[in-house]
């Protein structure tokens, strides 16, 4: 028995700090009181699906072939915009400016405050530095050169959204951290002072510096380290200031909650919508389960669904700016690397929705001219077919825009 205990202690000592910490005490009690916490775990608004219908083999053959592997990475360097310090410090003329740093990391300057969503500056989105998905482009601004932010917002605990080294690098800025239930345990474990952490359940809000930050539902899951399933909450986020309001989807599948969020909090000057890491081989059966990586039918949106979600959030109108996120930085699925952007552009154009396609680090103001060039085509991505007008967008075109259903 003594030897067994010693081995357990030894294994614990080898546990990476990036795994985070398990919620305990009042934090755990609050989790258990959440309406989203049922039978010992957090639940999605609707059950999720996993890939168990025999489609894994054709998916592997198609996407892991030599041609498939080549299409999953650019043939040249992804362009990165490195804004000068004086430009970064100049306030936005309209009061709202967005800078996509890559993947789901977005700096939002809104009504005199700076909000940083899902910051990941690490070289890999992984619990270790020597393995895992590696970034395909450098960060546009080094973390120690970034001007201080007022609020850091985290959508969920996956490594491509919550990065230990980045969090620790942001402590010096004095920023407040606003996160879903349970994630505060990770932040405290990594050195963030408890008084700077606010944890919210869905539909709860906090005010910081004149901004109201509201945690809203999302269709996803959590997972970090070796802990059991669904132990921390995931969320999308609404940030509203005196003059502007924005929405960040985090990771989510498409569901009816977008229309409900739009009715309660919209319309938005800009939405940041997850449109990458989907699969072409989605099954039709439904079960309550943890999805398999790379086969995520209900917890990641494809681009057509991302555009439709934007319309839902805008109360069925073509309005505001759509910024596609969750693509182009880490290779997390089996589709071609730039397909999410190409498909989003086609879907947005089909309904006349304004969408921004900046290179990483390129700031833009939603009220001004949007970066719209398909820059990914200059580094080896060749569209191989015309995107269909998806069913969801056909419905939006007919009912919301008064356009013909057939194109």
N, C-alpha and C positions, 0 to 999 in steps of 0.2 A: 504493500500500500504506500509506503514511504517513497519508493522509487516512482510509482505512478504519479504521486503528487509532484515530485521533482520534475518529471517530464512535462507535466501540465504547466508548471511555473516557467520552465524553459521555453515552451511554445508561446506562452503569453508574452514573454520578453521579446520574442521575435515578431510579434504582431505589428504591422506597420502603423505608425501614427495616423497615416492618411485614412485608415479605416474609420476614424472618428470614435465617438463614444456612445454608449447606450443611454437613452433617456432614463432618468431615475427620479425618485422623490416627487415633488409637486409637479415637475414637468411630465412625468409619467402619469400622474393622477389626472392632469389636464387632458392628456391624450385620451385616456380611457373615458373621459366625460364627453368627448367629441361625438356629435351625431354621425360623423363619417367613420368612426371606429366601431366595428361590428365583429363579434366573435374573435377578438384578439388581433384584428388587423384593420388597417384603413381600406376602404372600398371605393371603387369607382362609381360614378353615377349609373352606369350600365355595365354588365359583365363584359369581360374582354375575351378575345380569342387567341389561340395559339396554332402554330403550324403542325398539324398532326394528320394530314390527309394524303400523304404520299407525294406531295409536291416538292419536298426538299431535294430529291434526287435531280429532277429536271432543272431546278433552280441552281444547284451546284454545277451541273454540266454547262449550263448557259453562261452563268456569271463568273465561274472560276476557270473558264477556258482562257487561252492566251489572249484572244480578242477581248473577252470580258475584263481580264485583269488590266489590259492596256487602257481600256475606256474608263477604268475606275480612278485614274490619276492623270493630271495634266501632263502634256509632253514638254512644257516649258514652265518657267517660274510664274506663279500667280502674282499679278501686279499688286503692289501695296502703296498706299498713299501715306506719306509721313508728314503730317501737318506741322508747320513751324510753331514754336512756342507762342509767339505773339498772336498767331491765328487761333490757337487753342484758347488763349485767354480772352480774346475778343468776344463779347456777348453776342448771341444771335440777334439779328435785327428784328425778327418776328417774335422773339421770346421763346422759340422752340427750335432746337437743333438736335439731330440724331447722328451718331457716329457708330457705324457697325465695325467692331473690332475683329470680327470673324466668328463663325459658328453662331452661338446664341448670345455672345457678349455685345452689349450695346450701351454706349454712353448717351444718356438723354439729358440735355440741358433744357430745363423747363421752368419758366417763370422765375428765373434768378437762382435756381438750385440745380445741382448736378446729381443725377441718379445713375448708378451703374448696375445693369442687369447681368446676372449669371457670368461674372468675370472669370475667365480661364486664361491665364497667361502661361501655363505650363507647356512644356514641349510635348508631353503626352497626356492624354486623358486616361489615367490609369493610377492604381494605387502605388505603383513603383515607377522609377525613372528609366528602367532598362527594357521595358516591354509595354505593349499596348499601342493603340492608334496614335500615330505621330502627326503633328501638324504639318500641313502642306504649304504653309506660308509663314513668315515671321510675324511677330506682333507689330502693329503699326507704331505703337508708342511703348517704350519700356515702362514697366510699372513704377519705377522710382522717378520717372520723368512726368508721370501723369499728374495733372493738377488735382488738388484734394477734392474728393467727392463728398457730398452730404449724406447720401444714403446708398448702401449696397443692398440690392434685392436678389434673393436666391429663389429659384422656382422649385427645385427638388435636389435630392442628394446624389444624383449620378455624377460620375467623375468628369463628364464633359460639361457640367454645369456648376459643380462645387469643387473647387481645387484648393487643397490645403495650403500650398505655397503662396498662391495668389491671395487667399484670405489673410495669411500672416503678413504679407507685404502691404496689405491695405490697412492694417491696424494703426500704422503710424499716421494715417490721414485724419484720424479722429472720427471717421464715418460711423453713422448708425447702421446696424444690420437688421433688415426686416426679412423674416423667413417663415416658412410654414411650420406647423407644430412639430416639435421634436428635433429640428435641425440645430436649435440653439445648443444642444449637448455637444455637437461636433465643434461648433464655434468656440465655446468655452474651453473645450479640451485643447484647442489650438492656440489659445491665448487671448481671445476677444473678451474684453471685460463684460461681465454679465449685464451691467447697467446700459450697455450700448446695444443689447440684443432685444428685439421684439419678435415674438412668435405669434402667428395668427392662424386661426381656423378659417375655413371658407366663410365668406360674408362678413368677416371681422375687418376692422379698419383701424389705422393709427394715423396721427397727424405729426408731421415733422417739418419744421421750417416753412409753414404755409401750404404744404402739400398734404393731400390725403391719399394714403396707400391702402388699397383694399385687396385682400386675398380672395380670389374668385375660383370657382371649380375648374378642374381639368381632368382629362381622361388619360391617366398614366399609371405609373407605379414607382416605387422606390427600390433602392438596393445598393448597399455599400458594405464592404467587408464581408464578414461571415455571419452577420446577424440574420434573424428570421425575416420572412417577407412582410412588407407593408408596415414597417415599424415607425416611419416618419411620413408626414403628409406631403403631397405635391400640390402645386397651385399655379394658376395664371394670375396676372396682376394688373390692376387698374391704378394709375397714378394721375391724380387730378390736382391742378393748381388753380389759382384765381382766373387764369385766362385760357389754359390749355389742358387737354387730357389725352393720355396715351394708354395703350394696352400692350402687354407682353404675354404671349401665349405659354411660355415655357415649352415643355413637350406635352403633346396632347393628341388624342384622336379626335375625329369630327363627331360632335354630338349636339343635341338640342340646346345644351347649356349656353352656346354662343348667343343665340337669340335672346335668352333670358338675361345674360350679362349686358347685352346691348340695350335691352329695354330698361335695365336698372341704372346703367352707368354711361351709356353712349349718347350720341355718337362721339367718335374720337378723331382727333386731329391726325393721329398716326397709329397704326397697329404694327406690331412686330410679330410675324406669324411663322411658326415652325412649318417647313415645307420639305424637309429632307429626311433620309433614313426610313423610307417606306419600302415595301416589297411588291413585286408583280405577281407573287404566288400566294395570294391570300385565300385561306379556306373560308367556307360559308358557315360552318357550324360554330355555335357559341358555347363557351364554358367559362366558369369563373376560375381563372388561373393566372399564373405569372407568365407573360409572353416569353418566347425564345428570342434571343438577339438576332436581328436581321429578318425577322418574320413577324412584323408588328402591325396587324391590321387595324387595331382599335386604339392604339396608344401613340401612334404617329400619323400625321396627316400626309397625304400626297398633295402636290401643288394645286390641283383642282379643288380639293377640299379646303386648302388654306385660303384660296380666293373666296370660296363660298362662305367660310367662317368670317372673313373680313366683311362681307356683305351683311351677314347676320348681325355682326356687332354694330354695323352702321344702320341698323333698323331697315335692312333691305335696300338701302340706297348705295349708289356709287359715290363715295365721298371719302375724304381724308386720303392719306398716303399709306400704301402697303409696303412694308419692308420685309422681304423674305429672310428668314434666319434658319440656323441649323443646317447649313450646307457649306461646302467649299473650304473647310478648314481641317476637319478630321474625317477620315474615310470610315464610316460606321455602318454602311449597308452595302448591298450588292449592285445598286444601280450605277450608271456612269456618273462621274464626279460632278459634272455641271448640268446633268439632266434636270435637277430640281429648279434651277434658275430658268432654263429654257422653257420648261413646261409652265412655270409660273408666269413667265412673260406672255406665252401664248394664251393662257387662261385669262389673265388680266386684260389683255388686248381684246379678247372675245367679248367682254362685257363693258369695255371702255373704262376700266378701273385704273387709276394712276398708281403705278408701282415704281419703287426706287431700286436700282441695282448698282449701288456703289461698289467700288473695290474696297477691300478692308482698309479702314482708316480714313475714308473719304467722307467728310461731314456734309450734311445737306439739311435744308430747312423745308419741312413739308409745305409751307406756304409759298415757297419759291420754285425754281426750276429743279426738277428731280433728275438725278443721274439715271439715264435710261438705256445707255448703250450696252449691247450684249458683249461685254469685254471677254467673256470666257471663250468666245468663238475664235479669238486671236491666239489662243494657246492650246489648240488641238482638239477642241470640242466641235464636232460637226453634227448638226441635227440630222438624224437619219430618217425622219418621217414627220408628217404634219400631225400635230396633236389633235385628237378629237375634241369636240365640244362636249364635255362630260355631262351626265344627266343632271347633276346638281346645278351646274351653270346654265343648262338649258332651262331649268325651272326658274332660275333667277332672271334670265333674259326675258322669258315670256311674261312672268308675273310682275316683276319689279321694274323692268326697263321698257316694256312695251315693244320689244323687237321680235322679229320672226324667230321661231324656234329652230328652223333649219338654216344651216349655213352652207 
